Amino acid sequence: MPPKEQARQSDDGVSGLDEWKHRAPYAIHSDAKDFKVRYEGGCHCGRVKYQLSREKPLDAKYCHCKTCQRLHGAPFQWAAIFHKEDINFSHGHHDLGWYESSNKTIEHKLPCKVSCAYCRTPIMDEGRNMILLFPPLIDFKSKEDQDNFAPTCHMFYGSRVVDINDGKPKWSGLNDQSDLLGDSEPDLKKRKRADAEKEADKELGGQDHNNA
């Protein structure tokens, strides 16, 4: 074994160069009993195909940030959040490419963008604990299945290039951590303002106490 490869060898005996293939979300579920297939999806050219076991994502959102707009070549990105163990690559997990957008490298460094290395279809965003999948890649069998992936909100709506008046919460940045914009639910806006006022009162109260 070459010295560099030997140095990268992991504790379980799997070479560091191929170690990612044996970890979620890339590890193959060969036992059907171990992985109940609920949905199937794949890239444009068909080299990369995957299965999902979870009926509903943990959450689904529209993201309007500039990075998503540019990398997807679209006004916004529709993303659904899953555990890494919820996906099984049935074909082509060795045909994947990575892109780490912060440093603009193609290393498998988390968090990173994952795409088909042949047709360049964006497959998912891999985080440290979760993955973000793109519902347009999934072959939905019914309207009910697609409704399971309905987005709950818009993020980074302040960077939008198109207005979407759907009544869903529209956050200027990250959800629950920024201002609400557009036609977000009036009651939600009121609660957000009330929470901000309470937080301001707390800070003022603390300053008064310190100055006393």
TASULWO-V44312 format. One line per field, one symbol per residue. ss: DSSP state (2 for helix, 1 for strand, 0 for the rest). psi: psi as a letter, one per 40 degrees, with the letter a starting at -180 (. if undefined). A space follows every 50 residues. Layout:
ss: ???
psi: ???
This chain:
ss: 00222220000000000022220000000002220000111100000011 11000000111110022222220000111111122211111022211111 00001000000111110000011111000111102221000022222000 00111022200000000011100000000100000222222222222222 222222222220
psi: hidddddehideehhddeddeeiieehhgdhddehhhdiiiiideedhii iidhdiidihihheiddddddefidihhihhiideeihhehfeefiiihh ddefifighiiihhihedeehhdihhaddiihihdeehgheiddddddeh ieihifeeeieihhgeeihhhdbiieeaihibfihddddddddddddddd dddddddddde.
